[in-house]
Each structure stands twice: as C-alpha cells, then as structure tokens.
C-alpha cells in the first residue's frame, strides 16, 4: 500500500513539474511568436519603404502609358518595344518580389498587379489601341484619301495606308490599284504625318515603272520624291560611299548570249571540257525523269508531248504531195533517246521500230516491231521499263483480270521466245539501269560481246553535226547557262557549295553541268574585270556590303517597294541591311505573289510568301520586327467570270497565297475562247488562220467600237504568227519605238504585240495569247523549269511549272473583256488542257499532305476529289452524291 502511495506521489510531482514546464514553454513560444511578428512587420515596413521607388516608377508608367496611347500615330511594334524596354528592369524587380501579402498595402498591391498585368499584356493592349486609332484615323483622313490623283481609295486600300507597322506587306490582286495605294501612302506620310520626302525611299523594279511612278507623284501630286530602281539605289550608295561612280555592264540579252557562246568556244579548246560538253548535250541536256516516277498514263503522255523527245538522227521523207521534208527522229521515252544518241555517236547504224524480219502479225496482234535494229549485225535491242524486281510503273494497266506486271512480263517472255525460236539476236536494256546510271556503259558491254564495232565520232565531228542540224540544242544550253549565271550571282553562291550539294545528292547531271559552268563563270568575271565594269548583281551586293560596314549611313525612315513579288535574295539583303542599320525604319511593300514572273532575273517568291520570317530579325537584342499583312482584292479591270477562271487556275499551286478577288463587273459569259489549229510539224504555220478568226470574233462583237487588243507571246519570235497573216499590216511608231498592227477588216482595232513579261502592269480590252502549245519553247516553257535551277531557288518555288503558271496568269489577267488562246490540236499546252477540263479547286484541305487543297475531278467511276499536290500526293476521295 505504501508503495502505491509513493508511486502516486512521485507521479503527481512529475505531473506538476511537467505542467510547470509546459506553461513555461508556451510562454516562451508565445514570446517567440510575438518577436517573429514584430520582425515580420518590421520587414514588411522595410519592403514597403523599399517599394516606394518602384511605386513612383509605376505612377510614372501610368502617366507615360496614357501619353503613349494618346500619340497621334499608329504605334508600331518598335515603338511598343522601346516604351516597354524603359520598364523592363522594374518588371523584373517586381516579379521576384513577394509583395502580395503585405499588410495595409491593398492600394499599392493593386497598382503593382495592374502594372505587371499591363506589362505582360502590353502587345495586346497596343493592338486594341491601334484598332481604335485606325478607325478614328480613317474618319479624319477621309478627305485626304478621297483625292489621290483624283481617285478615291477603297476601304482595303485606306486601311493599308493608315496602318504603320514595322513591316507592312500589302497582298494585292491583278488590277486592284497597287500603284494608287502606294501613291496614297506617300500622300498620307507627307501631308498627314509631315514626313520629309528625303526620309522616304521609294523603289520600283524597272526604269519604266519608276519613271511612271515619279510622273504621278512628282507632277500629279506635287510631292518632290524621287523614285529609284534597285540598281539606281545600289549605284547611288556606291557612288556616295566611295566618291566614284562605277561603270556598268550594259550588254543586251542577245549580246550576253553571244558573249557566253564565245566563252563556250574558248572553253572547248580544253579537251576534257569539250568531251564533257558533248556528253552533256548528247545525254544530259534534257532532265531525266524515271518512268516509275509518273503517277498516271496521262501525266506520262503529257510529258512525252512537252519534252519533244528527239534524237540526233535526221529523218528525210516525202509527203503525199511529193514535198521533201526532214525532221529529227522522235522516240517514246527519254531512255530510248539516250540509246539512239549513243548508237548515233558511235556510228552504229540503227533503225527505230522497224518491223521484225519474221512475220508475227495475226488477226489478234499486229506485226512485232522491236525498239532498235542494227542491220549491219542483225541484232535487235529491246528496252524494258522495269525495275530490278521486274516491277512495272504503278500506272501501267492490267488486262482481263491479270496484273499489269504479269501482262508486261509475259510480253517480255514472248519477245525472248520469238527471238530464240527464229534464231535472232536480242540485247536487252532496262529502266533500272538508267536509274543507277549504267544504262549506256552496260549497253556498250553487251554490244561488244556480240561483236559490234564502235567507231566513235570525234567531239569536233559531233559538234559540227549539232551546229548544222540541231543548233537549238546549243541555244538551249547557252540559255540555261545564262539563267543559271544570273541566279548564281544574285544569290552570291559559290561553286564549291553547289558541287558539294550535287555530289551529296548523287546528281550526275548537276555535277557535270557545274563543271561546264565554272570556266564560263571565270571568263565572265574576267571580262568584267578587264573592262572595269560591274554587273547588276555586283551593284546590289557591293551596296549591301557598304551599308553593313557603315560606310553608308541610311537617311531613310520609310522604305516603300512596289512589285515586291519580284524581290531577289540580293535585293532582300540590301533592304535588310538598311533596316538593320536603322531599326526604326518602316517597311511598306506592295505586290502580288500570283504575278511573280522574274525568276530568270533572280527573283525569289519565297521572300514574299515568307515575308514575316525574312524581316523579323533585328540588330537590337530582344526586338523582333512585327509584320502586318493587308489585302487589296477589289479588281477594277475584269469581271467575276475571269476572276473565277484565273483564280482557280493559279491556286492549283498550293504555295500561292489565297486571295478572294472581287469585281463590280458581273457577267454570265464565258471569259475565254480557245482556237485550235493543225500543227503536226510544230511550226505554227497555221496559227495565223485562227488569229484571224479571233480578230473576226472581236470585230463581230464590237462592230465599230474603238477597242484595244494585246497579242501576247511567250517569246518574242512568236510575232512571226502576226507577220504570216495577210489580213494584218504593221506600221512603225517612232514615238513609242514599236510596231503598231492594223487589221485590214477593221481599222478601229488598236493592236500591239508584247511578250507576256513586258505586258506586266498593262491592260487591254482583249488579250490573244499566241502560244497555247507544249514543248521546249511552249507555254509552259521547259527551259524555265529545268531542275538545275532548283539549286538556286527557295523551296517555295518547287511546284511543277510554278513560274510558268504565274506567267500564264499574268497573260490572262491583262484582259478587261475577254481572253483568246491559240493552241494546236496535236500539242496543246498542259495549261490549255487544264482550263478545258475546268476542274474547280475547293477550300477543302488534303487529308494527307500539309498544304494541299482538293480539286474536283471526273474519272471513269464518277466525280472525286484529288490533291492539287498531285506531283507527289496521291490522296483521293470519292464525292458522294
């Protein structure tokens, strides 16, 4: 019992001691808490005190931003960046400051929160502010923009004029008033914003367009502002920076081609060069396309028509009328051309598709005609379009339930058996051999095994033969050299870089061409050096270097560029150098990517379609130039029907920027007529007859009205069609330095001839396109789309015949009333065939590729959708009724 009492006492004592200890601890904790509170409040007071400076800055920010917003101008991204930069340090300080829970600081917290929010959303705030500004500004300048050269700007034009972002791209349609919009911009800058004309750089691409622009601005609008071409700008920069005006290489296009021809003649003295040149002309002049790369039989047939697959052998025969004619032998595949030229070059007599010496014809089948027959050796050559696994192209057709592969290979087996049965010698070649680059070397080995002797023409012999019989091949090569030279210099490229790329891609044709091009380039540069001259590319590149080295100081606050779709890489770098030197400079560019047609002069449509990315970078750290895109889409030239036709045509190229052109002119009539004529010999001798028909139709419709007619040629030599007409005479116009044509049946027709390129920017009541044919010098021209040029072009221009499609669009959209096209029955242009098919492009996106749009097509099983990227995308979709 006593033990329990003792234990109890000890427990009570322990409890008492513990209670006392806890009370003491609690008191200590409470004191510590009070101390912490005092320290916290002290720190809060210190933080509040330290924030007073920031709060003062915030109040100043609020005053400044009100003043900034109330400026009587459009606030560009550069303006916003500069303003915002003044408060970046303040924002960075506040965003890491723990101010949210400061006691008795609610009003100050609200101020800080508002500042941070406005800083973070500053661009959006400025965007809203600018939208309001533009609305109000348009009201204030209504009178100013209602009288630009006596004309009133439309709503889209006015909006484009008033918006004043760092970069401004005005995407225009044909006949939408591009030049008027530029005139309106100049008037707005000088008369509303009081910009000194000396601080405005106005650029147009050609001397003629620059003079016309200057006439409008200086004389009609009374604004003292010079208009320069890029070359004049480059020349002025060089002269001002070096105190010396350089001499300019000024040969005509014809003289340049003659100069290049002389360089070729000089280079031929080198045996290796001469041999490479002959090889290129014989085997590489036309770009090779594997038969397996075609998507359909129609595509393959169009290719055969366009490529004009001819060998060196000249065929001579008499017509039914007893007329002696001669022409280059024609083939059914590019690989057959290579074989034929190989045999011809080695003096091996051959006959193409000669009837087999033993009868094989029956009621069901015609006589067998092997591809080549060598009569001196009684050897036949058959070329088979199969790969190494005996597969045939996907577009080959089967028969009666049997696959195309089986049908074709059974045909091969039949031919082999026929030769074996009759004891005739058959040598086989295959498409896969050409794809691997061994077709001709393999053929040589096979023929030598059969005892065929090779008596190879000397390079001089073949060159003389080509000059006499097929000089157009040398012309084609010379023109290709010229186009490549212009692009090469315009892009500031290097031979080593291009050779590296060609070898990396295993592109034998490109590698050989570059070996031929390099000596020509050196001769050309030496010519310039010897004559102490620079060419247009040098002029631009030298000016760019002078700007980048600050040897030239830019005075320009505004740069305005007309026809911007024709910008080249070198011209882009020139403009970019001016912007980099003076980042507050505003850029205003007007153009129509649908009318970019000067690739041969170095233009790169990729700069237009990728405008925002090209002009985004700046020399100021953290600053990116902002682009505003505007559209002017109301055409004042032609009606809704020609809008539908031409827009549907150009948008088959998915790389073109979509626009929705509109017109006040409404019609239900077909805007285009195609006039067909016979032209089996491809000499256009009958074209003048349908030209007369087209003119007769115009006379019948217009009667005695005065109307203008533009006859447009893809090439200048097409004016021969006009000269062939007995109903048309011509008179030389000394004032305009051109020939005016007179239609004997009606003198009220004002008729002129121009190439499509020179017609750019012009218009007429009626347009007659003289060349609606396929072929090397057809429309589309094959020369302009040589894959070799892709080494110097951006990815934006890789669509097949993209440049030629735009050129054809330009031709059509010169018309105010109607378009006529002359085209042969035998060799119509693919563009004519496409227009006749009238396959509308839709707004539906392709289900497979990134940028494809669906086209409505009709097939054997009804209507279906196909992708307009048909050159690589096979997507199709049945249209459900």
Secondary structure, 3 states (H helix, E strand, C coil): CHHHHHHHHHHHHHHHHHHHHHHHHHHHHHHHHHHHHHHHHHHHHHHHHHHHHHHHHHHHHHHHHHHHHCCCCCCCHHHHHHHHHCCHHHHHHHHCCCCCCCCCCHHHHHHHHHHHHHHHCHHHHHHHHHHHHHHHHHHHCHHHHCCECCECCCHHHHHHHHCCCCEEEEEECCCCCHHHHHHHHHHHHHHHCCCCHHHEEEECCCHHHHHHHHHHHHHHCCCCCCEECHHHHHHHHHHHHHCCCCEECCCCHHHHHHHHHHHHHHHCCCHHHHHHHHHHHHHHCCCCCCHHHCCCHHHHHHHHHHHCCEEEEEEEEECCCCCEEEEEEECCCHHHHHHHHHHHHCCCCCEECCCCCCCCCCCCCCCCCCCEEECCCCEEEEEECECCCCCECCCCCCECCECHHHHHHHHHHHHHHHHHHHCCEEEEEEHHHHHCCCHHHHHHHHHHHCCCCCCCCCHHHHHHHHHHHCHHHHHHHHHHHHHHHHHHHHCCCCHHHHHHHHHHCCCHHHHHHHHHHHHHHHHHHHHHHHCCEECHHHHHHHHHHHHHCCCCCCCCCEEEECCHHHCEHHHHHHHHHHHHHCCCCEEEEEECHHHCCCHHHCECHHHHHCHHHHCCCCCCCCCCCCEEEEEECECCCCCHHHHHHHHHHHCCCCCCCCCCCECCCCCCCCCEEEEEECCCCCCCCCHHHHHHHHHHHHHHHHCCCCEEEEEEECCHHHHHHHHHCCCEEEEEECCCCEEEEEECCEEEEEEEEEECCCCCCCCEEEEEECCCECCCCCCCCCHHHCHHHHHHCCHHHCCCCHHHHHHHHHHHCCEEEEEEEEEECCCECHHHHHHHHCCCEEEEECCCCCCCEEEEEEECCEEEEEECCCCCCCCEEECCC
